[in-house]
Amino acid sequence: MARIIAVPVFLFFALAILFTSVYKASSLQYDFQYLPNVTATKVINKVDYNLPYPGNIHPNSILWPIKVVRDRVLLLFKQNSLSKAEASLLLADKRLGSSIVMYRKGDYESGVAAAKKSGMYLENSYNYMIKAKEEGVSVEEFAYTLAVASLKHWQVLEDLRSSSPEDAQPIVNQINDYARMVYEKTTQLLNESGKTPPPNPFKN
């Protein structure tokens, strides 16, 4: 019995060590030299989508690497592509929430790094959704949710960009390409399926 319990515990810690090493090797670091634009105008186009509570552990915490590893392990053990897509979207939303928290604390470097990870998870969510579709799973309902979520990310990142240090603004705008791309692709999928996508409030 003890041996049966020891095996999954050993595997968990082995994976934790592996992912911690990967995290340290791939963690994003920025160093901005200019002051933020404190008089920036906020984006007025609000998207009706609520970001989840990001938790109390953020990139400025010594526990952040453990949280990152935990999230990756939980995602690894999701059973199917659609559940991985849903989990990836949740992580994207929470990373964006952490980015907002870091901006409010004036830690723009950590905020931009969290926003970048958020965009990567958002793209992963789309890719897992497409894989689920190729496996014969109906994804239209989730595609609509993902489209709305990508618009919310678009809105938040525009807000963050407008209040970023001058040398961070081009980076944040580039990060927003994830949200723009996911919205465009999910919109195309919905149109091809005969579904009406959410309107884009940022379209000129």
Backbone as CSV, one residue per row, in Angstrom:
resi,resn,N_x,N_y,N_z,CA_x,CA_y,CA_z,C_x,C_y,C_z
1,MET,0.835,-1.202,0.000,0.000,0.000,0.000,0.877,1.262,0.000
2,ALA,1.895,1.261,0.852,2.793,2.410,0.937,3.496,2.633,-0.389
3,ARG,3.858,1.533,-1.067,4.543,1.657,-2.345,3.623,2.269,-3.403
4,ILE,2.339,1.884,-3.352,1.368,2.422,-4.313,1.223,3.929,-4.133
5,ILE,1.215,4.380,-2.889,1.095,5.809,-2.604,2.366,6.547,-2.975
6,ALA,3.503,5.877,-2.759,4.787,6.541,-2.992,5.027,6.854,-4.461
7,VAL,4.521,6.002,-5.355,4.773,6.194,-6.784,4.199,7.505,-7.305
8,PRO,2.885,7.796,-7.103,2.376,9.085,-7.594,3.001,10.285,-6.899
9,VAL,3.342,10.135,-5.612,3.999,11.230,-4.898,5.366,11.514,-5.520
10,PHE,6.096,10.456,-5.816,7.410,10.617,-6.451,7.271,11.271,-7.817
11,LEU,6.272,10.811,-8.599,6.074,11.387,-9.922,5.722,12.870,-9.835
12,PHE,4.909,13.227,-8.836,4.516,14.629,-8.676,5.738,15.501,-8.406
13,PHE,6.582,15.064,-7.480,7.758,15.861,-7.146,8.767,15.887,-8.291
14,ALA,8.846,14.786,-9.036,9.749,14.769,-10.188,9.284,15.770,-11.242
15,LEU,7.973,15.784,-11.474,7.421,16.743,-12.427,7.591,18.167,-11.926
16,ALA,7.423,18.357,-10.621,7.574,19.695,-10.039,8.991,20.218,-10.243
17,ILE,9.973,19.345,-10.018,11.375,19.738,-10.207,11.640,20.055,-11.674
18,LEU,11.082,19.232,-12.561,11.267,19.452,-13.995,10.696,20.787,-14.423
19,PHE,9.455,21.034,-14.018,8.797,22.269,-14.441,9.427,23.494,-13.787
20,THR,9.925,23.344,-12.573,10.614,24.471,-11.934,11.848,24.846,-12.725
21,SER,12.582,23.840,-13.197,13.763,24.095,-14.016,13.378,24.784,-15.323
22,VAL,12.279,24.300,-15.933,11.801,24.914,-17.171,11.361,26.346,-16.916
23,TYR,10.686,26.564,-15.776,10.215,27.912,-15.440,11.388,28.884,-15.319
24,LYS,12.420,28.472,-14.602,13.576,29.346,-14.406,14.272,29.643,-15.725
25,ALA,14.288,28.653,-16.613,14.970,28.837,-17.892,14.176,29.709,-18.858
26,SER,12.830,29.686,-18.727,11.986,30.364,-19.711,11.276,31.593,-19.162
27,SER,11.516,31.956,-17.900,10.820,33.089,-17.304,11.208,34.378,-18.024
28,LEU,10.219,35.240,-18.203,10.416,36.486,-18.924,10.871,37.578,-17.967
29,GLN,11.824,38.370,-18.401,12.313,39.470,-17.582,12.405,40.729,-18.429
30,TYR,11.902,41.825,-17.875,11.936,43.109,-18.562,12.560,44.148,-17.646
31,ASP,13.079,45.199,-18.241,13.656,46.292,-17.469,13.334,47.593,-18.190
32,PHE,12.333,48.324,-17.676,11.892,49.550,-18.317,12.538,50.760,-17.646
33,GLN,12.927,51.731,-18.460,13.696,52.871,-17.970,12.860,54.137,-17.789
34,TYR,11.724,54.202,-18.456,10.956,55.440,-18.444,9.793,55.358,-17.456
35,LEU,9.287,56.508,-17.049,8.160,56.579,-16.131,6.861,56.282,-16.872
36,PRO,5.854,55.751,-16.156,4.570,55.477,-16.800,3.830,56.754,-17.135
37,ASN,2.899,56.623,-18.072,2.071,57.752,-18.475,0.873,57.837,-17.536
38,VAL,0.986,58.582,-16.456,-0.055,58.607,-15.426,-1.276,59.396,-15.859
39,THR,-1.178,60.171,-16.941,-2.313,60.959,-17.414,-3.017,60.298,-18.588
40,ALA,-2.710,59.010,-18.817,-3.271,58.329,-19.980,-4.783,58.210,-19.876
41,THR,-5.437,58.227,-21.037,-6.885,58.049,-21.111,-7.207,56.574,-21.200
42,LYS,-8.134,56.107,-20.368,-8.504,54.702,-20.373,-9.408,54.382,-21.564
43,VAL,-9.371,53.129,-21.995,-10.220,52.675,-23.087,-11.674,52.669,-22.630
44,ILE,-12.560,53.211,-23.456,-13.958,53.320,-23.038,-14.802,52.133,-23.498
45,ASN,-14.293,51.325,-24.432,-15.050,50.182,-24.923,-14.937,49.019,-23.939
46,LYS,-15.944,48.837,-23.110,-15.915,47.791,-22.109,-16.571,46.522,-22.642
47,VAL,-15.957,45.388,-22.371,-16.454,44.103,-22.826,-17.111,43.392,-21.641
48,ASP,-18.301,42.853,-21.875,-19.070,42.198,-20.817,-18.540,40.784,-20.576
49,TYR,-17.449,40.717,-19.840,-16.811,39.432,-19.503,-16.031,39.657,-18.223
50,ASN,-16.320,38.860,-17.215,-15.681,39.040,-15.917,-14.449,38.146,-15.785
51,LEU,-13.326,38.767,-15.513,-12.115,37.998,-15.247,-12.210,37.345,-13.876
52,PRO,-11.747,36.106,-13.735,-11.798,35.432,-12.434,-10.812,36.041,-11.447
53,TYR,-11.052,35.786,-10.186,-10.128,36.237,-9.141,-8.773,35.577,-9.351
54,PRO,-7.705,36.354,-9.451,-6.394,35.765,-9.770,-5.675,35.133,-8.590
55,GLY,-6.244,35.250,-7.372,-5.587,34.695,-6.201,-4.699,35.721,-5.522
56,ASN,-4.034,35.279,-4.476,-3.172,36.168,-3.683,-1.693,36.042,-4.008
57,ILE,-1.346,35.087,-4.858,0.057,34.865,-5.208,0.296,35.421,-6.606
58,HIS,1.209,36.386,-6.705,1.473,37.068,-7.960,2.968,37.015,-8.283
59,PRO,3.374,37.511,-9.451,4.781,37.376,-9.846,5.805,37.951,-8.886
60,ASN,5.395,38.843,-7.990,6.353,39.412,-7.032,6.484,38.563,-5.773
61,SER,5.796,37.434,-5.721,5.840,36.550,-4.552,6.883,35.451,-4.747
62,ILE,7.526,35.052,-3.650,8.492,33.951,-3.735,7.796,32.627,-4.031
63,LEU,6.463,32.595,-3.842,5.692,31.381,-4.109,5.217,31.299,-5.556
64,TRP,5.478,32.347,-6.333,4.997,32.365,-7.715,5.509,31.181,-8.543
65,PRO,6.779,30.822,-8.502,7.229,29.656,-9.290,6.480,28.377,-8.942
66,ILE,6.135,28.214,-7.653,5.389,27.026,-7.248,3.995,27.048,-7.863
67,LYS,3.377,28.213,-7.883,2.050,28.352,-8.493,2.112,28.043,-9.986
68,VAL,3.148,28.520,-10.659,3.314,28.264,-12.082,3.451,26.769,-12.350
69,VAL,4.260,26.112,-11.548,4.462,24.670,-11.692,3.161,23.923,-11.436
70,ARG,2.456,24.309,-10.388,1.174,23.666,-10.075,0.203,23.775,-11.243
71,ASP,0.106,24.970,-11.826,-0.814,25.182,-12.946,-0.453,24.304,-14.137
72,ARG,0.834,24.183,-14.406,1.266,23.375,-15.549,0.999,21.891,-15.307
73,VAL,1.189,21.454,-14.080,0.923,20.044,-13.755,-0.561,19.748,-13.872
74,LEU,-1.405,20.641,-13.344,-2.856,20.434,-13.432,-3.319,20.413,-14.882
75,LEU,-2.753,21.283,-15.704,-3.108,21.297,-17.118,-2.678,20.010,-17.808
76,LEU,-1.528,19.510,-17.423,-0.995,18.279,-18.016,-1.931,17.103,-17.797
77,PHE,-2.626,17.092,-16.656,-3.463,15.952,-16.303,-4.924,16.120,-16.726
78,LYS,-5.243,17.157,-17.481,-6.591,17.271,-18.026,-6.834,16.140,-19.026
79,GLN,-8.074,15.636,-19.044,-8.352,14.394,-19.746,-8.483,14.532,-21.256
80,ASN,-8.964,15.673,-21.757,-9.209,15.787,-23.189,-8.877,17.198,-23.668
81,SER,-8.919,17.372,-24.971,-8.483,18.634,-25.570,-9.385,19.798,-25.181
82,LEU,-10.694,19.559,-25.112,-11.597,20.657,-24.763,-11.391,21.097,-23.320
83,SER,-11.180,20.151,-22.412,-10.924,20.522,-21.018,-9.592,21.257,-20.894
84,LYS,-8.620,20.897,-21.739,-7.347,21.633,-21.756,-7.559,23.058,-22.277
85,ALA,-8.445,23.196,-23.269,-8.754,24.523,-23.793,-9.403,25.379,-22.714
86,GLU,-10.339,24.808,-21.972,-11.027,25.538,-20.908,-10.054,25.917,-19.793
87,ALA,-9.186,24.982,-19.423,-8.207,25.254,-18.368,-7.209,26.320,-18.808
88,SER,-6.807,26.275,-20.072,-5.857,27.262,-20.592,-6.478,28.658,-20.587
89,LEU,-7.768,28.749,-20.923,-8.436,30.047,-20.881,-8.501,30.582,-19.452
90,LEU,-8.796,29.705,-18.502,-8.825,30.128,-17.101,-7.460,30.661,-16.666
91,LEU,-6.402,29.969,-17.054,-5.055,30.422,-16.700,-4.721,31.739,-17.398
92,ALA,-5.162,31.894,-18.642,-4.936,33.151,-19.353,-5.618,34.303,-18.622
93,ASP,-6.851,34.075,-18.199,-7.597,35.112,-17.482,-6.926,35.465,-16.155
94,LYS,-6.466,34.446,-15.444,-5.843,34.697,-14.140,-4.491,35.393,-14.290
95,ARG,-3.735,35.035,-15.322,-2.462,35.722,-15.546,-2.714,37.191,-15.883
96,LEU,-3.777,37.448,-16.643,-4.108,38.836,-16.957,-4.503,39.587,-15.687
97,GLY,-5.228,38.907,-14.797,-5.574,39.514,-13.517,-4.344,39.829,-12.697
98,SER,-3.365,38.941,-12.710,-2.106,39.207,-12.004,-1.366,40.385,-12.625
99,SER,-1.439,40.501,-13.941,-0.816,41.634,-14.605,-1.424,42.952,-14.134
100,ILE,-2.750,42.974,-13.996,-3.432,44.178,-13.508,-2.957,44.520,-12.095
101,VAL,-2.855,43.492,-11.241,-2.404,43.704,-9.860,-0.992,44.283,-9.849
102,MET,-0.109,43.749,-10.676,1.266,44.236,-10.728,1.327,45.688,-11.213
103,TYR,0.486,46.024,-12.172,0.447,47.411,-12.644,0.006,48.352,-11.535
104,ARG,-0.975,47.927,-10.762,-1.455,48.773,-9.669,-0.384,48.975,-8.601
105,LYS,0.520,48.014,-8.489,1.609,48.118,-7.520,2.811,48.874,-8.100
106,GLY,2.736,49.220,-9.368,3.842,49.917,-10.002,4.964,49.013,-10.469
107,ASP,4.736,47.703,-10.442,5.743,46.740,-10.897,5.433,46.396,-12.356
108,TYR,5.833,47.280,-13.250,5.467,47.133,-14.656,6.201,45.971,-15.326
109,GLU,7.417,45.695,-14.882,8.172,44.576,-15.460,7.429,43.250,-15.229
110,SER,7.015,43.014,-13.985,6.280,41.784,-13.675,4.912,41.779,-14.338
111,GLY,4.304,42.972,-14.426,2.997,43.068,-15.068,3.044,42.705,-16.535
112,VAL,4.053,43.186,-17.233,4.192,42.866,-18.651,4.515,41.384,-18.844
113,ALA,5.361,40.835,-17.976,5.700,39.402,-18.069,4.455,38.544,-17.871
114,ALA,3.607,38.909,-16.900,2.368,38.164,-16.660,1.418,38.294,-17.845
115,ALA,1.367,39.482,-18.446,0.507,39.687,-19.610,0.968,38.830,-20.787
116,LYS,2.281,38.706,-20.946,2.823,37.869,-22.017,2.414,36.412,-21.822
117,LYS,2.547,35.911,-20.597,2.134,34.540,-20.307,0.639,34.368,-20.533
118,SER,-0.137,35.396,-20.195,-1.569,35.356,-20.424,-1.876,35.168,-21.905
119,GLY,-1.185,35.934,-22.751,-1.396,35.805,-24.185,-1.034,34.430,-24.714
120,MET,0.022,33.858,-24.174,0.444,32.527,-24.606,-0.588,31.474,-24.214
121,TYR,-1.150,31.599,-23.011,-2.205,30.668,-22.594,-3.461,30.856,-23.448
122,LEU,-3.760,32.097,-23.832,-4.930,32.357,-24.667,-4.767,31.674,-26.024
123,GLU,-3.582,31.775,-26.585,-3.313,31.094,-27.855,-3.385,29.581,-27.682
124,ASN,-2.847,29.068,-26.575,-2.923,27.628,-26.312,-4.369,27.158,-26.223
125,SER,-5.219,27.983,-25.610,-6.631,27.634,-25.493,-7.251,27.457,-26.875
126,TYR,-6.951,28.386,-27.773,-7.464,28.265,-29.142,-6.938,26.993,-29.813
127,ASN,-5.657,26.710,-29.660,-5.070,25.536,-30.302,-5.676,24.244,-29.765
128,TYR,-5.900,24.169,-28.457,-6.546,22.976,-27.895,-7.981,22.851,-28.395
129,MET,-8.669,23.980,-28.556,-10.035,23.951,-29.074,-10.068,23.386,-30.496
130,ILE,-9.133,23.824,-31.324,-9.067,23.317,-32.696,-8.773,21.820,-32.699
131,LYS,-7.905,21.389,-31.800,-7.623,19.954,-31.700,-8.871,19.187,-31.300
132,ALA,-9.646,19.745,-30.376,-10.900,19.103,-29.967,-11.872,19.026,-31.147
133,LYS,-11.931,20.080,-31.934,-12.811,20.096,-33.119,-12.391,19.020,-34.104
134,GLU,-11.094,18.867,-34.314,-10.587,17.834,-35.216,-10.890,16.433,-34.698
135,GLU,-11.068,16.314,-33.379,-11.411,15.022,-32.770,-12.913,14.755,-32.782
136,GLY,-13.686,15.664,-33.383,-15.117,15.465,-33.526,-15.959,16.057,-32.418
137,VAL,-15.359,16.888,-31.570,-16.083,17.496,-30.454,-16.721,18.808,-30.916
138,SER,-17.948,19.062,-30.475,-18.614,20.320,-30.778,-17.991,21.429,-29.930
139,VAL,-17.464,22.444,-30.572,-16.713,23.480,-29.853,-17.322,24.874,-30.020
140,GLU,-18.476,24.973,-30.714,-19.019,26.295,-31.033,-19.325,27.121,-29.782
141,GLU,-19.875,26.480,-28.756,-20.210,27.218,-27.539,-18.945,27.766,-26.868
142,PHE,-17.932,26.925,-26.788,-16.688,27.392,-26.190,-16.022,28.439,-27.072
143,ALA,-16.128,28.293,-28.385,-15.525,29.257,-29.296,-16.107,30.651,-29.067
144,TYR,-17.410,30.716,-28.817,-18.033,32.016,-28.546,-17.466,32.612,-27.251
145,THR,-17.367,31.769,-26.217,-16.789,32.229,-24.949,-15.365,32.717,-25.145
146,LEU,-14.590,31.974,-25.916,-13.195,32.345,-26.155,-13.108,33.655,-26.942
147,ALA,-14.024,33.858,-27.868,-14.040,35.106,-28.635,-14.311,36.303,-27.727
148,VAL,-15.286,36.164,-26.829,-15.596,37.251,-25.898,-14.411,37.484,-24.956
149,ALA,-13.815,36.402,-24.476,-12.666,36.518,-23.584,-11.513,37.243,-24.275
150,SER,-11.283,36.932,-25.543,-10.190,37.583,-26.270,-10.449,39.079,-26.419
151,LEU,-11.712,39.471,-26.570,-12.050,40.891,-26.614,-11.779,41.564,-25.270
152,LYS,-12.065,40.830,-24.187,-11.781,41.379,-22.851,-10.276,41.572,-22.673
153,HIS,-9.504,40.595,-23.097,-8.046,40.721,-23.026,-7.581,41.921,-23.857
154,TRP,-8.161,42.066,-25.016,-7.853,43.196,-25.900,-8.093,44.506,-25.159
155,GLN,-9.264,44.612,-24.520,-9.616,45.833,-23.781,-8.643,46.116,-22.648
156,VAL,-8.370,45.089,-21.834,-7.489,45.279,-20.673,-6.082,45.660,-21.117
157,LEU,-5.597,45.010,-22.152,-4.245,45.303,-22.621,-4.139,46.703,-23.216
158,GLU,-5.202,47.182,-23.835,-5.200,48.567,-24.301,-5.123,49.523,-23.108
159,ASP,-5.855,49.190,-22.051,-5.781,49.998,-20.830,-4.367,49.994,-20.249
160,LEU,-3.784,48.798,-20.164,-2.442,48.686,-19.600,-1.416,49.409,-20.470
161,ARG,-1.553,49.271,-21.767,-0.602,49.932,-22.665,-0.630,51.443,-22.469
162,SER,-1.832,51.994,-22.325,-1.959,53.443,-22.217,-1.328,53.991,-20.933
163,SER,-1.190,53.129,-19.910,-0.593,53.581,-18.651,0.792,52.993,-18.418
164,SER,1.365,52.400,-19.468,2.691,51.779,-19.360,3.797,52.807,-19.527
165,PRO,4.998,52.492,-19.009,6.170,53.304,-19.358,6.334,53.345,-20.878
166,GLU,6.917,54.403,-21.362,7.022,54.598,-22.812,7.699,53.421,-23.510
167,ASP,8.760,52.882,-22.919,9.474,51.788,-23.576,8.766,50.449,-23.430
168,ALA,7.705,50.392,-22.606,6.927,49.160,-22.464,5.747,49.122,-23.414
169,GLN,5.319,50.276,-23.888,4.109,50.340,-24.704,4.173,49.497,-25.980
170,PRO,5.282,49.529,-26.735,5.340,48.673,-27.934,5.267,47.187,-27.589
171,ILE,5.820,46.798,-26.444,5.800,45.392,-26.036,4.379,44.969,-25.687
172,VAL,3.672,45.815,-24.943,2.293,45.495,-24.577,1.414,45.433,-25.820
173,ASN,1.647,46.338,-26.761,0.881,46.311,-28.010,1.142,45.021,-28.784
174,GLN,2.390,44.556,-28.753,2.730,43.297,-29.417,2.069,42.127,-28.704
175,ILE,2.028,42.153,-27.386,1.361,41.098,-26.620,-0.117,41.032,-26.977
176,ASN,-0.707,42.195,-27.249,-2.129,42.244,-27.594,-2.425,41.533,-28.914
177,ASP,-1.396,41.247,-29.700,-1.601,40.494,-30.937,-2.188,39.114,-30.661
178,TYR,-1.877,38.543,-29.490,-2.467,37.242,-29.135,-3.988,37.363,-29.097
179,ALA,-4.489,38.378,-28.402,-5.933,38.555,-28.273,-6.577,38.848,-29.625
180,ARG,-5.941,39.697,-30.407,-6.480,40.035,-31.720,-6.553,38.799,-32.610
181,MET,-5.483,38.004,-32.592,-5.430,36.809,-33.425,-6.492,35.798,-33.007
182,VAL,-6.622,35.574,-31.699,-7.607,34.600,-31.216,-9.022,35.059,-31.564
183,TYR,-9.288,36.353,-31.420,-10.625,36.846,-31.785,-10.901,36.621,-33.273
184,GLU,-9.943,36.964,-34.119,-10.141,36.806,-35.557,-10.379,35.348,-35.944
185,LYS,-9.611,34.444,-35.361,-9.731,33.030,-35.725,-11.002,32.397,-35.173
186,THR,-11.385,32.764,-33.944,-12.627,32.216,-33.403,-13.833,32.786,-34.144
187,THR,-13.734,34.034,-34.564,-14.806,34.636,-35.358,-14.966,33.901,-36.678
188,GLN,-13.853,33.576,-37.313,-13.906,32.824,-38.561,-14.539,31.456,-38.346
189,LEU,-14.154,30.782,-37.260,-14.721,29.463,-36.964,-16.234,29.553,-36.751
190,LEU,-16.672,30.562,-35.998,-18.095,30.722,-35.731,-18.855,31.039,-37.014
191,ASN,-18.317,31.888,-37.844,-18.973,32.214,-39.113,-19.109,30.981,-39.996
192,GLU,-18.060,30.184,-40.051,-18.086,28.966,-40.865,-19.086,27.947,-40.326
193,SER,-19.370,28.036,-39.018,-20.324,27.120,-38.394,-21.752,27.664,-38.430
194,GLY,-21.932,28.833,-39.032,-23.250,29.435,-39.103,-23.676,30.134,-37.829
195,LYS,-22.709,30.426,-36.950,-22.995,31.100,-35.683,-22.581,32.568,-35.774
196,THR,-23.277,33.407,-35.019,-22.957,34.827,-35.003,-21.911,35.111,-33.933
197,PRO,-20.761,35.624,-34.319,-19.714,35.933,-33.329,-20.039,37.205,-32.578
198,PRO,-19.414,37.418,-31.424,-19.601,38.683,-30.706,-19.012,39.831,-31.503
199,PRO,-19.675,40.990,-31.508,-19.154,42.132,-32.269,-17.868,42.672,-31.661
200,ASN,-17.040,43.230,-32.530,-15.760,43.794,-32.095,-15.925,45.285,-31.818
201,PRO,-15.883,45.694,-30.546,-16.051,47.126,-30.232,-14.834,47.974,-30.566
202,PHE,-13.727,47.327,-30.947,-12.504,48.055,-31.252,-12.285,48.241,-32.747
203,LYS,-13.231,47.744,-33.533,-13.100,47.838,-34.979,-13.368,49.261,-35.428
204,ASN,-12.463,49.780,-36.234,-12.606,51.158,-36.710,-13.678,51.246,-37.783
